[in-house]
Structure formats: C-alpha cells, structure tokens
Amino acid sequence: MYIYKYEESIVGGIFSKSDHREIIDKYSKEGWRFVGAIPASSGGYGQITTHDLVFEKQEES
C-alpha cells in the first residue's frame, strides 16, 4: 500500500517565481516519489495560481 503527501506549490508569474522544483527535490531526498500536480486555486481570468503537488511512498510494514 502507498501513502500520499500533498504540498501546495506557487505557480510563477510576472512578479513571482515558481517553487515546484525545490519542493520536488526536497521530497525526493526524503524518499517520496512525485506523481502529479492538481490545480488548487485560480486568480483573475482563470489563471492557475497554486498547485497541490502529489507525492507517494511505499508504506513500511
């Protein structure tokens, strides 16, 4: 069985920088595997502003 962890990531824009690479690297070092990103919120004109990054790890018995 797998366990899952969700981490909010900011989507970069004109005035901000994306942080997804740093988050993926951090969890990878802890043994988590990145499996996907789910849009979590949107701003003006329907532009996505955050994602939930999804990580999984085999549950230890």
Backbone as JSON Lines, residues from 0, in Angstrom:
{"i":0,"aa":"M","n":[0.84,-1.18,0.0],"ca":[0.0,0.0,0.0],"c":[0.9,1.25,0.0]}
{"i":1,"aa":"Y","n":[0.4,2.29,-0.6],"ca":[1.14,3.55,-0.68],"c":[0.5,4.59,0.23]}
{"i":2,"aa":"I","n":[1.32,5.51,0.73],"ca":[0.82,6.67,1.45],"c":[1.12,7.89,0.58]}
{"i":3,"aa":"Y","n":[0.29,8.91,0.72],"ca":[0.41,10.09,-0.13],"c":[0.59,11.35,0.7]}
{"i":4,"aa":"K","n":[1.3,12.31,0.13],"ca":[1.53,13.6,0.76],"c":[1.24,14.66,-0.29]}
{"i":5,"aa":"Y","n":[0.62,15.75,0.13],"ca":[0.25,16.85,-0.77],"c":[0.94,18.12,-0.28]}
{"i":6,"aa":"E","n":[1.56,18.85,-1.2],"ca":[2.26,20.08,-0.85],"c":[1.84,21.17,-1.83]}
{"i":7,"aa":"E","n":[1.41,22.3,-1.3],"ca":[1.0,23.42,-2.15],"c":[2.22,24.07,-2.78]}
{"i":8,"aa":"S","n":[2.12,24.36,-4.07],"ca":[3.19,25.0,-4.82],"c":[2.65,26.23,-5.53]}
{"i":9,"aa":"I","n":[3.41,27.32,-5.46],"ca":[3.01,28.56,-6.12],"c":[3.4,28.51,-7.6]}
{"i":10,"aa":"V","n":[2.47,28.88,-8.45],"ca":[2.74,28.95,-9.89],"c":[3.35,30.32,-10.17]}
{"i":11,"aa":"G","n":[4.49,30.34,-10.84],"ca":[5.18,31.59,-11.14],"c":[4.41,32.46,-12.12]}
{"i":12,"aa":"G","n":[4.7,33.71,-12.06],"ca":[4.08,34.67,-12.95],"c":[5.03,35.81,-13.21]}
{"i":13,"aa":"I","n":[4.49,36.92,-13.6],"ca":[5.32,38.09,-13.91],"c":[6.07,38.57,-12.67]}
{"i":14,"aa":"F","n":[5.4,38.55,-11.5],"ca":[6.0,39.12,-10.29],"c":[6.41,38.07,-9.26]}
{"i":15,"aa":"S","n":[6.29,36.79,-9.59],"ca":[6.65,35.76,-8.62],"c":[7.38,34.61,-9.32]}
{"i":16,"aa":"K","n":[8.09,33.83,-8.52],"ca":[8.86,32.7,-9.04],"c":[8.21,31.4,-8.6]}
{"i":17,"aa":"S","n":[8.15,30.42,-9.48],"ca":[7.63,29.1,-9.13],"c":[8.55,28.43,-8.14]}
{"i":18,"aa":"D","n":[7.98,27.6,-7.26],"ca":[8.8,26.9,-6.28],"c":[8.71,25.37,-6.4]}
{"i":19,"aa":"H","n":[8.12,24.88,-7.5],"ca":[7.88,23.45,-7.63],"c":[9.16,22.61,-7.67]}
{"i":20,"aa":"R","n":[10.21,23.08,-8.29],"ca":[11.44,22.29,-8.4],"c":[12.07,22.06,-7.03]}
{"i":21,"aa":"E","n":[12.1,23.1,-6.22],"ca":[12.68,22.97,-4.88],"c":[11.87,21.99,-4.04]}
{"i":22,"aa":"I","n":[10.55,22.05,-4.13],"ca":[9.7,21.14,-3.36],"c":[9.89,19.7,-3.82]}
{"i":23,"aa":"I","n":[9.92,19.46,-5.12],"ca":[10.1,18.11,-5.65],"c":[11.46,17.56,-5.22]}
{"i":24,"aa":"D","n":[12.51,18.35,-5.31],"ca":[13.84,17.91,-4.88],"c":[13.86,17.57,-3.4]}
{"i":25,"aa":"K","n":[13.22,18.4,-2.57],"ca":[13.19,18.19,-1.12],"c":[12.54,16.85,-0.79]}
{"i":26,"aa":"Y","n":[11.36,16.59,-1.34],"ca":[10.66,15.35,-1.01],"c":[11.34,14.12,-1.63]}
{"i":27,"aa":"S","n":[11.96,14.28,-2.77],"ca":[12.7,13.17,-3.38],"c":[13.82,12.7,-2.46]}
{"i":28,"aa":"K","n":[14.53,13.64,-1.84],"ca":[15.61,13.29,-0.9],"c":[15.09,12.55,0.32]}
{"i":29,"aa":"E","n":[13.8,12.75,0.64],"ca":[13.19,12.07,1.78],"c":[12.56,10.73,1.39]}
{"i":30,"aa":"G","n":[12.73,10.32,0.13],"ca":[12.21,9.03,-0.32],"c":[10.83,9.06,-0.96]}
{"i":31,"aa":"W","n":[10.27,10.25,-1.16],"ca":[8.96,10.37,-1.79],"c":[9.12,10.43,-3.31]}
{"i":32,"aa":"R","n":[8.14,9.9,-4.03],"ca":[8.13,9.95,-5.49],"c":[7.04,10.9,-5.95]}
{"i":33,"aa":"F","n":[7.41,11.84,-6.84],"ca":[6.44,12.79,-7.38],"c":[5.54,12.07,-8.37]}
{"i":34,"aa":"V","n":[4.2,12.23,-8.2],"ca":[3.27,11.55,-9.1],"c":[2.39,12.48,-9.92]}
{"i":35,"aa":"G","n":[2.25,13.75,-9.51],"ca":[1.43,14.64,-10.31],"c":[1.13,15.95,-9.61]}
{"i":36,"aa":"A","n":[0.44,16.84,-10.34],"ca":[0.07,18.15,-9.81],"c":[-1.41,18.39,-10.1]}
{"i":37,"aa":"I","n":[-2.11,18.88,-9.09],"ca":[-3.54,19.17,-9.21],"c":[-3.74,20.68,-9.02]}
{"i":38,"aa":"P","n":[-4.37,21.36,-9.98],"ca":[-4.63,22.79,-9.79],"c":[-5.45,23.0,-8.52]}
{"i":39,"aa":"A","n":[-5.0,23.93,-7.66],"ca":[-5.66,24.12,-6.37],"c":[-6.42,25.45,-6.27]}
{"i":40,"aa":"S","n":[-5.92,26.5,-6.92],"ca":[-6.63,27.78,-6.87],"c":[-6.34,28.57,-8.14]}
{"i":41,"aa":"S","n":[-7.21,29.51,-8.41],"ca":[-7.03,30.32,-9.6],"c":[-7.27,31.79,-9.27]}
{"i":42,"aa":"G","n":[-6.71,32.62,-10.1],"ca":[-6.85,34.07,-9.92],"c":[-7.69,34.66,-11.03]}
{"i":43,"aa":"G","n":[-7.34,35.89,-11.41],"ca":[-8.07,36.57,-12.47],"c":[-7.97,35.87,-13.8]}
{"i":44,"aa":"Y","n":[-9.01,35.91,-14.57],"ca":[-9.09,35.32,-15.91],"c":[-8.89,33.8,-15.9]}
{"i":45,"aa":"G","n":[-9.1,33.15,-14.75],"ca":[-8.99,31.7,-14.65],"c":[-7.56,31.18,-14.61]}
{"i":46,"aa":"Q","n":[-6.6,32.06,-14.43],"ca":[-5.19,31.64,-14.38],"c":[-4.94,30.87,-13.08]}
{"i":47,"aa":"I","n":[-4.31,29.7,-13.2],"ca":[-3.99,28.88,-12.04],"c":[-2.89,29.56,-11.24]}
{"i":48,"aa":"T","n":[-3.08,29.69,-9.91],"ca":[-2.09,30.36,-9.07],"c":[-1.35,29.4,-8.15]}
{"i":49,"aa":"T","n":[-1.98,28.27,-7.78],"ca":[-1.3,27.25,-6.98],"c":[-1.67,25.85,-7.46]}
{"i":50,"aa":"H","n":[-0.77,24.93,-7.23],"ca":[-0.99,23.51,-7.48],"c":[-0.78,22.76,-6.17]}
{"i":51,"aa":"D","n":[-1.45,21.62,-6.03],"ca":[-1.08,20.67,-5.0],"c":[-0.19,19.63,-5.67]}
{"i":52,"aa":"L","n":[1.07,19.55,-5.25],"ca":[1.98,18.54,-5.77],"c":[1.73,17.26,-4.98]}
{"i":53,"aa":"V","n":[1.62,16.14,-5.67],"ca":[1.28,14.87,-5.03],"c":[2.52,13.97,-5.04]}
{"i":54,"aa":"F","n":[2.83,13.42,-3.85],"ca":[3.96,12.52,-3.68],"c":[3.47,11.22,-3.07]}
{"i":55,"aa":"E","n":[4.15,10.12,-3.4],"ca":[3.79,8.84,-2.8],"c":[5.03,8.12,-2.3]}
{"i":56,"aa":"K","n":[4.78,7.23,-1.33],"ca":[5.85,6.42,-0.78],"c":[5.23,5.1,-0.33]}
{"i":57,"aa":"Q","n":[5.97,4.02,-0.51],"ca":[5.5,2.71,-0.06],"c":[5.41,2.72,1.46]}
{"i":58,"aa":"E","n":[4.26,2.29,1.97],"ca":[4.08,2.25,3.41],"c":[4.94,1.13,3.99]}
{"i":59,"aa":"E","n":[5.64,1.47,5.05],"ca":[6.5,0.48,5.71],"c":[5.66,-0.42,6.59]}
{"i":60,"aa":"S","n":[5.94,-1.71,6.53],"ca":[5.17,-2.67,7.33],"c":[5.61,-2.72,8.76]}
